[in-house]
Amino acid sequence: MNAGVEPQQKRGMGCFTKGCLIFIVLAILLVVIGIGGSLWSVRHVYLSDKPAPIPQAPAPSEPGVVTPGGTSVPMPSETSAAVHERLDTMKKAARAHERTGVEFTAADINALIAANKKSRGMASVGIDGNVAQVLVSIPLERLHVPLRDAFGLGDRYLNGTVTIVAPAGTNPSNVQVSEVKINGHSFPTDLLDRGFLGVGPSLRSYVIKYANQYGVTDGEIRDGKVILYTSGH
């Protein structure tokens, strides 16, 4: 499938595997500060002194797990390699202006997260029918920026859940979140359209950026899968 890819060409790594999960969390933190109104409310209401439990995929270095029926279950490193091949296929289809749909299960996405040390253990994705839920628990000590120490937030965790419903025809410009909770507290669902501290680029602009990187024009969440499409134009 990838025989035509030049050896020096780097395979697309995606948002989570590049560690930009941390950047997104920083952006969310800035939005929280903008809405929270005070550092006290941010520290004691929207942030926690303990991490939230995140379902763990097996470590990439572990051998494949054999089920009672004798079937070997692919480990995250194996699964993420297969997912990268699908991402490569999607990129090629986009460049060729071919309409293609590529499916990703929650296990596929979680394998990408687990296969990278910068995001491993800090996020998990679950898909139930047509609804996806993203769980994050990020120790702010991982955010190596002056903001953390200046605001005295280095010992806190950003724990959150984001619920997404994406019917057919959803694109990066109109995707919406149906529920957001930060440390158990409800949060405005227009999170994607808020700028940092009320100004600057929105989180949606980064959603659009990564969609463009892979040639994604639209997608949907259906039957326990995220399905991304490239345009035929």
ROSE-4610 file (N, C-alpha, C; in Angstrom, 1 decimal, always signed):
// ROSE-4610
residu = [M/M/M/N/N/N/A/A/A/G/G/G/V/V/V/E/E/E/P/P/P/Q/Q/Q/Q/Q/Q/K/K/K/R/R/R/G/G/G/M/M/M/G/G/G/C/C/C/F/F/F/T/T/T/K/K/K/G/G/G/C/C/C/L/L/L/I/I/I/F/F/F/I/I/I/V/V/V/L/L/L/A/A/A/I/I/I/L/L/L/L/L/L/V/V/V/V/V/V/I/I/I/G/G/G/I/I/I/G/G/G/G/G/G/S/S/S/L/L/L/W/W/W/S/S/S/V/V/V/R/R/R/H/H/H/V/V/V/Y/Y/Y/L/L/L/S/S/S/D/D/D/K/K/K/P/P/P/A/A/A/P/P/P/I/I/I/P/P/P/Q/Q/Q/A/A/A/P/P/P/A/A/A/P/P/P/S/S/S/E/E/E/P/P/P/G/G/G/V/V/V/V/V/V/T/T/T/P/P/P/G/G/G/G/G/G/T/T/T/S/S/S/V/V/V/P/P/P/M/M/M/P/P/P/S/S/S/E/E/E/T/T/T/S/S/S/A/A/A/A/A/A/V/V/V/H/H/H/E/E/E/R/R/R/L/L/L/D/D/D/T/T/T/M/M/M/K/K/K/K/K/K/A/A/A/A/A/A/R/R/R/A/A/A/H/H/H/E/E/E/R/R/R/T/T/T/G/G/G/V/V/V/E/E/E/F/F/F/T/T/T/A/A/A/A/A/A/D/D/D/I/I/I/N/N/N/A/A/A/L/L/L/I/I/I/A/A/A/A/A/A/N/N/N/K/K/K/K/K/K/S/S/S/R/R/R/G/G/G/M/M/M/A/A/A/S/S/S/V/V/V/G/G/G/I/I/I/D/D/D/G/G/G/N/N/N/V/V/V/A/A/A/Q/Q/Q/V/V/V/L/L/L/V/V/V/S/S/S/I/I/I/P/P/P/L/L/L/E/E/E/R/R/R/L/L/L/H/H/H/V/V/V/P/P/P/L/L/L/R/R/R/D/D/D/A/A/A/F/F/F/G/G/G/L/L/L/G/G/G/D/D/D/R/R/R/Y/Y/Y/L/L/L/N/N/N/G/G/G/T/T/T/V/V/V/T/T/T/I/I/I/V/V/V/A/A/A/P/P/P/A/A/A/G/G/G/T/T/T/N/N/N/P/P/P/S/S/S/N/N/N/V/V/V/Q/Q/Q/V/V/V/S/S/S/E/E/E/V/V/V/K/K/K/I/I/I/N/N/N/G/G/G/H/H/H/S/S/S/F/F/F/P/P/P/T/T/T/D/D/D/L/L/L/L/L/L/D/D/D/R/R/R/G/G/G/F/F/F/L/L/L/G/G/G/V/V/V/G/G/G/P/P/P/S/S/S/L/L/L/R/R/R/S/S/S/Y/Y/Y/V/V/V/I/I/I/K/K/K/Y/Y/Y/A/A/A/N/N/N/Q/Q/Q/Y/Y/Y/G/G/G/V/V/V/T/T/T/D/D/D/G/G/G/E/E/E/I/I/I/R/R/R/D/D/D/G/G/G/K/K/K/V/V/V/I/I/I/L/L/L/Y/Y/Y/T/T/T/S/S/S/G/G/G/H/H/H]
num = [1/1/1/2/2/2/3/3/3/4/4/4/5/5/5/6/6/6/7/7/7/8/8/8/9/9/9/10/10/10/11/11/11/12/12/12/13/13/13/14/14/14/15/15/15/16/16/16/17/17/17/18/18/18/19/19/19/20/20/20/21/21/21/22/22/22/23/23/23/24/24/24/25/25/25/26/26/26/27/27/27/28/28/28/29/29/29/30/30/30/31/31/31/32/32/32/33/33/33/34/34/34/35/35/35/36/36/36/37/37/37/38/38/38/39/39/39/40/40/40/41/41/41/42/42/42/43/43/43/44/44/44/45/45/45/46/46/46/47/47/47/48/48/48/49/49/49/50/50/50/51/51/51/52/52/52/53/53/53/54/54/54/55/55/55/56/56/56/57/57/57/58/58/58/59/59/59/60/60/60/61/61/61/62/62/62/63/63/63/64/64/64/65/65/65/66/66/66/67/67/67/68/68/68/69/69/69/70/70/70/71/71/71/72/72/72/73/73/73/74/74/74/75/75/75/76/76/76/77/77/77/78/78/78/79/79/79/80/80/80/81/81/81/82/82/82/83/83/83/84/84/84/85/85/85/86/86/86/87/87/87/88/88/88/89/89/89/90/90/90/91/91/91/92/92/92/93/93/93/94/94/94/95/95/95/96/96/96/97/97/97/98/98/98/99/99/99/100/100/100/101/101/101/102/102/102/103/103/103/104/104/104/105/105/105/106/106/106/107/107/107/108/108/108/109/109/109/110/110/110/111/111/111/112/112/112/113/113/113/114/114/114/115/115/115/116/116/116/117/117/117/118/118/118/119/119/119/120/120/120/121/121/121/122/122/122/123/123/123/124/124/124/125/125/125/126/126/126/127/127/127/128/128/128/129/129/129/130/130/130/131/131/131/132/132/132/133/133/133/134/134/134/135/135/135/136/136/136/137/137/137/138/138/138/139/139/139/140/140/140/141/141/141/142/142/142/143/143/143/144/144/144/145/145/145/146/146/146/147/147/147/148/148/148/149/149/149/150/150/150/151/151/151/152/152/152/153/153/153/154/154/154/155/155/155/156/156/156/157/157/157/158/158/158/159/159/159/160/160/160/161/161/161/162/162/162/163/163/163/164/164/164/165/165/165/166/166/166/167/167/167/168/168/168/169/169/169/170/170/170/171/171/171/172/172/172/173/173/173/174/174/174/175/175/175/176/176/176/177/177/177/178/178/178/179/179/179/180/180/180/181/181/181/182/182/182/183/183/183/184/184/184/185/185/185/186/186/186/187/187/187/188/188/188/189/189/189/190/190/190/191/191/191/192/192/192/193/193/193/194/194/194/195/195/195/196/196/196/197/197/197/198/198/198/199/199/199/200/200/200/201/201/201/202/202/202/203/203/203/204/204/204/205/205/205/206/206/206/207/207/207/208/208/208/209/209/209/210/210/210/211/211/211/212/212/212/213/213/213/214/214/214/215/215/215/216/216/216/217/217/217/218/218/218/219/219/219/220/220/220/221/221/221/222/222/222/223/223/223/224/224/224/225/225/225/226/226/226/227/227/227/228/228/228/229/229/229/230/230/230/231/231/231/232/232/232/233/233/233]
x = [+0.8/+0.0/+0.9/+2.0/+2.8/+4.1/+4.2/+5.4/+5.8/+4.9/+5.2/+5.6/+5.6/+6.0/+7.6/+8.1/+9.6/+10.1/+11.3/+11.8/+12.0/+12.3/+12.6/+11.3/+10.2/+8.9/+8.4/+8.1/+7.7/+6.2/+5.8/+4.4/+3.7/+2.4/+1.7/+1.4/+1.6/+1.5/+0.2/-0.5/-1.8/-1.6/-2.8/-2.7/-2.2/-2.8/-2.5/-1.0/-0.6/+0.7/+1.8/+1.6/+2.6/+2.6/+1.8/+1.8/+1.0/+0.3/-0.4/-1.7/-1.9/-2.9/-2.6/-1.4/-1.0/-1.3/-1.0/-1.3/-2.8/-3.6/-5.1/-5.5/-4.9/-5.3/-4.9/-3.8/-3.4/-4.4/-4.9/-5.9/-7.2/-7.6/-8.8/-8.6/-7.4/-7.1/-7.2/-6.7/-6.9/-8.3/-9.1/-10.5/-11.2/-10.8/-11.4/-11.1/-9.8/-9.4/-10.3/-10.5/-11.3/-12.7/-13.3/-14.7/-14.7/-13.7/-13.8/-13.8/-13.2/-13.3/-12.3/-11.8/-10.7/-9.8/-8.6/-7.7/-8.2/-8.9/-9.4/-10.4/-11.4/-12.4/-11.7/-10.7/-10.0/-9.3/-8.6/-7.8/-8.7/-9.8/-10.6/-11.9/-12.3/-13.6/-13.3/-12.5/-12.3/-11.1/-10.2/-9.1/-9.1/-8.4/-8.4/-7.0/-7.0/-5.7/-5.3/-6.2/-6.0/-6.4/-5.7/-6.0/-7.3/-8.0/-9.2/-8.8/-9.5/-9.2/-9.4/-8.3/-8.4/-8.2/-9.2/-9.0/-7.7/-6.9/-5.6/-5.5/-5.0/-4.7/-3.4/-3.1/-1.9/-0.7/+0.4/+1.6/+2.1/+2.6/+3.0/+4.1/+4.9/+6.0/+5.5/+4.3/+3.8/+3.5/+3.7/+3.3/+1.8/+1.4/+0.0/-0.7/-1.9/-2.8/-3.6/-3.6/-4.4/-5.7/-6.7/-8.1/-8.3/-9.4/-9.6/-9.9/-10.4/-10.6/-9.3/-8.2/-6.9/-6.6/-7.4/-7.1/-6.2/-5.2/-4.2/-4.8/-4.8/-5.4/-4.2/-4.3/-3.1/-2.9/-1.6/-1.2/-1.3/-1.2/-1.3/-0.3/+0.9/+1.9/+1.5/+1.0/+0.5/-0.7/-1.6/-2.8/-2.5/-1.7/-1.4/-0.7/+0.1/+0.7/-0.3/-1.3/-2.4/-3.2/-3.4/-4.2/-3.4/-2.1/-1.2/-1.4/-1.5/-1.6/-3.0/-4.0/-5.3/-5.2/-4.5/-4.3/-3.5/-2.5/-1.7/-2.6/-3.5/-4.4/-5.4/-5.8/-6.7/-6.0/-4.8/-4.0/-3.9/-3.6/-3.4/-4.7/-5.8/-7.1/-7.4/-7.1/-7.4/-6.6/-5.3/-4.4/-4.9/-5.5/-6.0/-7.5/-8.0/-9.4/-10.4/-10.2/-11.0/-11.9/-13.1/-14.0/-13.7/-13.3/-12.9/-13.4/-13.9/-14.3/-13.4/-12.8/-11.9/-12.5/-12.6/-13.2/-12.2/-12.5/-11.6/-12.5/-12.1/-12.8/-12.2/-12.8/-12.3/-10.9/-10.8/-9.6/-8.4/-8.8/-7.8/-7.2/-8.2/-7.7/-7.0/-7.4/-6.7/-5.3/-5.2/-3.9/-2.9/-3.4/-2.5/-2.1/-3.0/-2.7/-1.7/-1.9/-1.0/+0.3/+0.4/+1.7/+2.7/+2.2/+3.1/+3.2/+4.5/+4.7/+4.2/+4.0/+3.6/+2.1/+1.3/-0.1/-0.6/+0.3/-0.1/-0.6/-1.8/-2.3/-3.0/-3.1/-3.8/-5.1/-5.5/-6.7/-7.2/-8.5/-9.1/-10.4/-10.7/-11.9/-12.8/-14.1/-15.1/-16.2/-16.7/-17.8/-18.9/-20.1/-21.3/-22.3/-22.4/-23.3/-22.9/-23.7/-23.5/-22.9/-22.4/-22.0/-20.5/-19.7/-18.3/-18.0/-17.2/-16.9/-15.3/-14.8/-13.3/-13.1/-12.2/-11.9/-10.4/-10.1/-8.8/-8.5/-7.2/-6.7/-5.3/-5.0/-3.7/-3.1/-1.9/-1.2/-0.6/-0.9/-0.5/+1.1/+1.7/+3.2/+3.8/+2.9/+3.4/+3.4/+2.8/+2.7/+3.9/+5.0/+6.2/+6.2/+5.3/+5.1/+5.0/+5.4/+5.3/+4.0/+2.9/+1.6/+1.3/+1.9/+1.7/+2.2/+3.4/+4.0/+3.6/+3.3/+2.9/+1.5/+0.7/-0.7/-0.7/+0.4/+0.4/-0.4/-0.4/-1.3/-0.5/+0.8/+1.6/+1.2/+0.5/+0.1/-1.3/-1.9/-3.3/-3.5/-4.6/-5.0/-6.2/-6.1/-7.3/-8.0/-9.1/-9.9/-11.2/-11.4/-12.6/-13.2/-14.4/-15.1/-15.8/-15.7/-16.3/-17.1/-18.4/-19.3/-19.6/-19.5/-19.6/-20.6/-21.5/-22.4/-22.2/-21.9/-21.6/-22.4/-23.6/-24.3/-23.7/-24.2/-23.6/-23.6/-22.5/-22.3/-21.7/-21.3/-20.6/-19.2/-18.8/-17.5/-16.8/-15.5/-14.7/-15.3/-16.0/-16.6/-17.9/-18.6/-19.8/-19.9/-18.8/-18.9/-19.1/-20.0/-20.3/-20.1/-19.9/-19.9/-21.2/-21.8/-23.1/-23.0/-21.9/-21.7/-20.2/-19.9/-18.6/-18.6/-17.8/-17.6/-16.2/-15.8/-14.5/-14.5/-13.8/-13.8/-15.2/-16.0/-17.4/-18.4/-17.9/-18.8/-19.1/-20.4/-20.8/-20.1/-19.8/-19.0/-19.7/-19.6/-20.3/-20.0/-21.0/-20.7/-20.2/-20.0/-19.4/-17.9/-17.3/-15.9/-15.0/-15.4/-14.6/-14.5/-15.5/-15.5/-15.0/-14.5/-13.9/-12.4/-12.0/-10.6/-9.9/-8.6/-7.9/-8.1/-8.6/-8.9/-9.8/-10.7/-11.6/-11.1/-9.8/-9.2/-8.4/-7.9/-7.0/-7.7/-7.0/-7.6/-8.4/-9.5/-10.3/-9.8/-10.3/-10.0/-10.4/-11.5/-12.0/-11.0/-10.3/-9.3/-8.2/-8.0/-7.0/-7.7/-8.9/-9.7/-9.6/-9.9/-9.8/-8.4/-7.4/-6.0/-5.7/-6.0/-5.6/-6.5/-7.7/-8.6/-8.0/-7.5/-6.9/-5.6/-4.9/-3.6/-3.9/-5.0/-5.3/-6.3/-6.7/-7.7/-9.1/-9.4/-10.8/-11.7/-12.8/-13.8/-15.1/-15.4/-16.6/-16.4/-17.4/-17.3/-18.6/-18.6/-19.7/-19.3/-20.1/-19.9/-21.1/-20.9/-22.0/-21.5/-22.4/-22.2/-20.9/-20.6/-19.4/-18.1/-18.1/-16.9/-17.0/-15.8/-15.6/-15.3/-16.0/-15.8/-15.5/-14.3/-13.8/-13.8/-14.2/-14.3/-13.4/-12.9/-12.2/-13.1/-12.9/-13.8/-13.4/-14.4/-14.1/-13.8/-13.6/-13.5/-12.0]
y = [-1.2/+0.0/+1.3/+1.2/+2.4/+2.3/+1.4/+1.2/+2.4/+3.2/+4.4/+5.6/+5.4/+6.6/+6.6/+7.8/+7.9/+7.7/+7.0/+6.6/+7.8/+9.0/+10.1/+10.8/+10.4/+11.0/+10.5/+11.4/+11.1/+10.8/+9.7/+9.4/+10.3/+10.8/+11.7/+11.1/+11.9/+11.4/+11.8/+12.8/+13.1/+13.9/+14.5/+15.4/+14.8/+13.6/+13.0/+12.6/+11.9/+11.3/+12.3/+13.5/+14.6/+15.3/+14.9/+15.5/+16.8/+17.2/+18.4/+18.3/+17.1/+17.0/+18.0/+18.1/+19.0/+20.4/+20.8/+22.1/+22.4/+21.4/+21.6/+21.8/+21.0/+21.2/+22.6/+23.1/+24.4/+25.5/+25.2/+26.1/+26.1/+24.9/+24.7/+25.4/+25.3/+25.9/+27.4/+28.0/+29.4/+29.8/+29.0/+29.3/+29.2/+28.2/+28.1/+29.3/+29.8/+30.9/+32.1/+32.2/+33.4/+33.3/+32.1/+32.0/+31.9/+31.3/+31.1/+32.4/+33.4/+34.7/+34.9/+33.9/+34.1/+32.9/+33.1/+31.9/+31.0/+31.5/+30.6/+29.6/+30.1/+29.2/+28.3/+28.7/+27.8/+26.7/+27.1/+26.1/+25.1/+25.6/+24.8/+24.3/+24.8/+24.3/+23.6/+24.1/+23.5/+22.6/+22.7/+21.8/+20.9/+19.8/+18.8/+18.6/+18.1/+17.8/+16.3/+15.6/+14.2/+13.9/+12.9/+12.6/+11.8/+11.9/+11.1/+9.7/+8.7/+7.3/+7.3/+7.0/+6.9/+5.4/+4.9/+3.5/+3.4/+2.3/+2.2/+1.1/+1.4/+0.4/-0.3/-1.5/-2.2/-1.4/-1.4/-0.7/-1.3/-0.4/-0.9/-1.9/-2.0/-3.0/-4.4/-4.5/-5.8/-6.7/-8.0/-8.9/-9.0/-9.5/-9.5/-10.4/-10.0/-10.7/-11.8/-13.0/-14.1/-14.2/-14.2/-14.3/-15.8/-16.1/-17.5/-18.3/-17.8/-18.5/-18.7/-18.2/-18.4/-17.3/-16.2/-15.2/-14.1/-13.8/-12.8/-11.4/-10.6/-9.2/-8.3/-7.5/-6.6/-5.6/-5.3/-4.3/-2.9/-1.9/-0.5/-0.2/-0.6/-0.3/-0.9/-2.2/-2.8/-2.1/-1.8/-1.1/+0.2/+1.0/+2.4/+2.3/+1.3/+1.2/+1.0/+0.2/-0.1/+1.2/+2.0/+3.2/+4.2/+4.3/+5.2/+4.9/+3.6/+3.2/+3.8/+3.7/+4.3/+5.8/+6.4/+7.9/+8.2/+7.4/+7.6/+7.4/+6.4/+6.2/+7.4/+7.9/+9.1/+10.3/+10.5/+11.6/+11.5/+10.3/+10.0/+10.2/+9.8/+10.0/+11.5/+12.2/+13.7/+14.4/+14.0/+14.6/+14.2/+13.0/+12.6/+13.0/+13.8/+14.3/+13.1/+12.1/+10.9/+10.9/+10.6/+10.5/+9.1/+9.2/+8.0/+8.2/+7.1/+7.1/+6.1/+6.6/+5.7/+5.6/+4.4/+4.2/+4.0/+4.6/+4.4/+4.1/+3.0/+2.6/+3.3/+3.2/+3.8/+3.1/+1.8/+1.1/+1.6/+2.0/+2.6/+3.9/+4.7/+6.1/+5.9/+5.0/+4.8/+4.2/+3.4/+2.8/+3.9/+4.9/+6.1/+6.8/+7.0/+7.7/+6.9/+5.6/+4.7/+4.5/+4.7/+4.4/+5.6/+6.7/+7.9/+8.3/+8.4/+8.7/+10.0/+11.0/+12.3/+12.4/+11.4/+11.4/+10.2/+9.1/+7.9/+8.1/+7.6/+7.6/+8.9/+9.8/+11.1/+11.3/+10.4/+10.5/+9.2/+9.1/+7.9/+8.3/+7.5/+7.8/+6.5/+6.8/+5.7/+6.1/+5.1/+5.4/+4.4/+4.9/+4.1/+4.5/+3.6/+3.8/+5.1/+6.1/+7.4/+8.5/+8.1/+9.2/+8.8/+9.8/+9.6/+10.4/+9.9/+10.6/+10.6/+11.8/+11.9/+12.2/+11.4/+11.6/+12.1/+13.1/+13.6/+13.8/+13.5/+13.8/+14.2/+15.5/+16.0/+16.7/+16.1/+16.8/+18.1/+19.2/+20.5/+20.7/+19.8/+19.8/+19.5/+18.9/+18.5/+19.7/+20.8/+22.0/+22.9/+22.8/+23.5/+25.0/+25.7/+27.1/+28.0/+29.3/+30.2/+30.3/+30.1/+30.2/+29.3/+28.1/+27.1/+27.6/+28.0/+28.4/+29.8/+30.6/+32.0/+31.9/+31.0/+30.9/+29.8/+29.2/+28.2/+27.0/+26.5/+25.4/+24.1/+24.1/+23.0/+21.7/+21.7/+20.5/+20.1/+20.7/+20.4/+19.5/+19.0/+18.2/+18.8/+18.8/+19.1/+17.9/+17.6/+16.4/+16.8/+16.2/+16.6/+15.5/+15.7/+14.8/+15.7/+15.2/+16.0/+14.9/+15.2/+14.3/+14.9/+14.1/+14.6/+13.7/+14.3/+13.7/+14.3/+13.5/+14.0/+13.2/+13.7/+13.1/+13.2/+12.4/+12.5/+13.9/+14.3/+15.6/+16.6/+16.2/+17.0/+17.4/+18.6/+19.0/+19.8/+20.1/+20.8/+22.1/+22.7/+24.1/+24.0/+22.9/+22.8/+21.7/+21.0/+20.0/+20.7/+20.0/+20.6/+19.6/+20.0/+19.2/+19.3/+18.2/+18.2/+18.3/+18.0/+18.2/+18.3/+19.2/+19.4/+19.5/+18.7/+18.8/+18.9/+19.9/+20.1/+19.8/+18.8/+18.4/+18.2/+17.7/+17.4/+18.5/+19.7/+20.9/+21.1/+21.4/+21.6/+22.9/+22.8/+23.9/+24.3/+25.5/+25.9/+25.0/+24.6/+23.7/+24.4/+25.7/+26.4/+26.5/+25.5/+25.5/+25.6/+24.9/+25.0/+26.4/+27.2/+28.5/+29.6/+29.3/+30.3/+30.5/+31.7/+32.0/+31.9/+31.9/+31.8/+33.1/+33.0/+34.2/+35.1/+34.6/+35.4/+36.1/+35.9/+36.5/+35.4/+35.8/+34.9/+33.8/+32.8/+31.7/+30.8/+30.2/+29.3/+27.9/+27.0/+25.6/+25.0/+25.6/+25.1/+25.3/+26.4/+26.6/+25.5/+24.9/+23.8/+22.5/+22.3/+21.2/+21.3/+22.5/+22.7/+22.4/+22.9/+22.7/+21.3/+20.4/+19.0/+18.3/+18.7/+18.1/+18.4/+19.6/+20.0/+19.2/+18.9/+18.2/+16.8/+16.2/+14.9/+14.9/+16.0/+16.1/+15.8/+15.9/+15.5/+16.7/+16.4/+17.4/+17.2/+16.0/+15.8/+14.4/+14.1/+12.9/+12.6/+11.5/+11.2/+10.2/+10.1/+9.1/+8.2/+6.9/+6.0/+4.6/+3.8/+2.4/+2.1/+3.0/+2.7/+3.1/+3.9/+4.3/+5.8/+6.3/+7.6/+7.4/+8.0/+7.8/+9.1/+9.2/+10.5/+10.3/+11.4/+11.4/+12.4/+12.1/+13.1/+13.5/+14.6/+15.1/+14.5/+14.3/+13.8/+15.0/+16.2/+17.3/+17.9]
z = [+0.0/+0.0/+0.0/+0.7/+0.9/+0.1/-0.9/-1.6/-2.4/-2.8/-3.5/-2.7/-1.4/-0.5/-0.5/-0.7/-0.7/+0.7/+0.8/+2.1/+3.1/+2.6/+3.5/+3.9/+3.3/+3.6/+5.0/+5.9/+7.2/+7.1/+7.8/+7.8/+8.7/+8.4/+9.2/+10.6/+11.5/+12.9/+13.6/+13.1/+13.7/+15.0/+15.5/+16.5/+17.8/+18.3/+19.5/+19.5/+18.4/+18.5/+18.3/+18.0/+18.0/+19.4/+20.3/+21.6/+21.7/+20.6/+20.7/+21.5/+22.1/+23.1/+24.2/+24.6/+25.7/+25.2/+24.0/+23.5/+23.6/+23.2/+23.2/+24.7/+25.6/+27.0/+27.5/+27.1/+27.4/+26.9/+25.7/+25.1/+25.9/+26.3/+27.1/+28.5/+29.0/+30.3/+30.2/+29.1/+28.9/+28.8/+28.1/+28.0/+29.3/+30.1/+31.5/+32.3/+32.2/+33.0/+32.6/+31.3/+30.8/+31.3/+31.4/+31.9/+33.4/+34.0/+35.4/+36.2/+35.8/+36.4/+37.5/+38.1/+39.1/+39.2/+39.6/+39.8/+40.8/+41.9/+42.9/+42.3/+41.5/+40.9/+39.9/+39.2/+38.3/+39.1/+40.1/+40.9/+41.7/+42.3/+43.2/+42.6/+41.5/+40.9/+39.6/+38.7/+37.4/+37.3/+38.3/+38.3/+39.6/+39.5/+40.6/+41.1/+42.4/+42.9/+42.7/+42.0/+41.7/+40.2/+39.6/+38.3/+38.2/+37.1/+36.9/+36.3/+36.6/+36.0/+34.5/+33.8/+32.3/+31.9/+31.1/+30.7/+29.9/+30.2/+29.7/+28.6/+27.4/+26.5/+26.9/+26.6/+26.9/+26.4/+27.2/+26.7/+25.4/+24.5/+23.2/+23.2/+24.3/+24.3/+24.7/+25.2/+25.7/+24.5/+24.7/+23.6/+23.4/+22.2/+21.9/+22.9/+23.2/+24.2/+23.4/+24.0/+23.4/+24.1/+23.4/+24.0/+24.3/+25.2/+25.5/+24.3/+23.2/+22.0/+21.2/+21.6/+20.9/+19.9/+19.8/+18.9/+19.4/+18.7/+19.2/+18.9/+20.0/+19.9/+19.6/+18.5/+18.2/+19.3/+19.5/+20.5/+19.9/+20.8/+20.2/+19.1/+19.2/+18.2/+16.9/+16.9/+15.7/+15.1/+16.0/+15.5/+15.0/+15.7/+15.2/+13.8/+13.6/+12.2/+11.2/+11.5/+10.5/+10.3/+11.4/+11.3/+10.5/+10.6/+9.8/+8.3/+8.0/+6.6/+6.1/+6.9/+6.5/+6.3/+7.2/+7.1/+5.8/+5.5/+4.2/+3.0/+3.1/+2.0/+1.8/+2.9/+2.9/+2.3/+2.7/+2.1/+0.6/+0.1/-1.3/-2.1/-1.5/-2.1/-2.2/-1.2/-1.2/-2.3/-2.4/-3.4/-4.8/-5.0/-6.3/-6.5/-5.6/-5.6/-5.8/-5.0/-5.0/-3.7/-3.8/-2.7/-2.0/-0.7/+0.0/+1.5/+2.0/+3.4/+4.2/+5.3/+6.1/+7.6/+8.1/+9.4/+10.5/+11.7/+12.8/+14.0/+14.7/+15.9/+17.1/+18.2/+19.5/+19.7/+19.5/+19.7/+18.8/+17.6/+16.7/+17.2/+17.7/+18.2/+19.5/+20.4/+21.6/+21.4/+20.3/+20.0/+19.7/+18.9/+18.6/+19.8/+20.7/+22.0/+22.8/+22.9/+23.7/+23.1/+21.8/+21.1/+21.2/+21.8/+21.9/+23.4/+23.8/+25.2/+25.7/+24.7/+25.1/+25.4/+25.0/+25.2/+26.0/+26.1/+26.8/+28.2/+28.5/+29.8/+30.2/+29.2/+29.5/+28.8/+27.9/+27.2/+26.8/+26.6/+26.1/+25.3/+24.3/+23.5/+23.6/+23.8/+23.7/+22.7/+22.0/+21.0/+21.3/+21.6/+21.9/+20.8/+19.8/+18.7/+17.9/+18.0/+17.3/+18.2/+19.3/+20.3/+20.7/+20.6/+21.1/+22.3/+23.2/+24.4/+24.6/+24.8/+25.0/+26.5/+27.1/+28.5/+28.5/+29.3/+29.5/+30.9/+31.3/+32.6/+32.5/+32.5/+32.2/+33.4/+33.9/+34.9/+34.4/+35.0/+34.5/+34.6/+35.4/+35.5/+34.1/+33.2/+31.9/+31.0/+31.4/+30.6/+31.0/+30.2/+30.6/+30.0/+30.6/+30.2/+31.5/+31.4/+32.5/+33.2/+32.4/+32.9/+34.1/+34.1/+35.1/+36.5/+36.5/+37.8/+38.2/+37.3/+37.6/+38.3/+37.9/+38.5/+39.6/+39.9/+41.0/+40.7/+39.4/+39.0/+38.7/+39.1/+38.7/+39.4/+40.5/+41.2/+40.9/+39.9/+39.6/+38.3/+38.1/+37.0/+36.2/+34.9/+34.1/+33.8/+34.4/+34.1/+33.4/+32.3/+31.6/+30.7/+30.3/+29.4/+28.3/+27.1/+26.0/+25.2/+25.0/+24.2/+22.9/+21.8/+20.5/+19.7/+19.0/+18.1/+16.7/+15.8/+14.4/+13.4/+13.0/+11.9/+10.6/+9.6/+8.3/+7.8/+7.1/+6.5/+7.5/+8.7/+9.6/+9.0/+9.1/+8.6/+9.7/+9.6/+10.6/+11.0/+10.1/+10.4/+11.2/+11.1/+11.9/+12.9/+13.2/+14.2/+15.6/+16.4/+17.6/+18.7/+20.0/+21.1/+21.8/+22.3/+22.9/+24.4/+25.0/+26.4/+26.8/+27.7/+28.2/+29.7/+30.3/+31.8/+32.1/+32.9/+33.4/+34.9/+35.4/+36.8/+37.3/+36.5/+36.9/+36.8/+36.4/+36.3/+34.8/+34.6/+33.2/+32.7/+31.4/+30.7/+29.5/+29.0/+27.8/+26.6/+25.8/+24.7/+23.5/+23.5/+22.4/+22.6/+23.3/+23.6/+22.4/+21.3/+20.1/+19.5/+19.7/+19.1/+20.0/+21.1/+22.0/+21.8/+21.8/+21.7/+23.0/+23.0/+24.3/+25.1/+26.3/+27.1/+26.4/+25.6/+24.9/+23.6/+23.3/+22.1/+21.4/+20.2/+19.5/+18.8/+18.2/+17.5/+18.3/+17.7/+18.5/+18.3/+19.2/+19.1/+17.7/+17.2/+15.9/+14.8/+14.9/+13.9/+13.8/+15.0/+15.0/+14.5/+14.7/+14.2/+12.6/+12.1/+10.6/+10.1/+10.9/+10.4/+10.2/+11.2/+11.1/+10.1/+9.9/+8.9/+7.5/+7.3/+6.0/+5.8/+6.9/+6.8/+6.2/+6.5/+5.9/+4.8/+4.4/+3.3/+3.6/+4.9/+5.4/+5.1/+4.4/+4.1/+5.0/+5.4/+6.2/+6.9/+7.8/+8.5/+9.3/+10.0/+10.8/+11.9/+13.0/+14.0/+13.9/+13.5/+13.3/+13.6/+14.2/+14.5/+15.2/+16.1/+16.9/+16.2/+15.2/+14.4/+14.1/+13.9/+13.3/+11.9/+10.9/+9.5/+8.9/+8.3/+7.7/+6.2/+5.5/+4.1/+3.4/+2.3/+1.4/+0.3/-0.2/-1.3/-2.6/-3.5/-4.9/-5.8/-5.3/-6.2/-6.1]
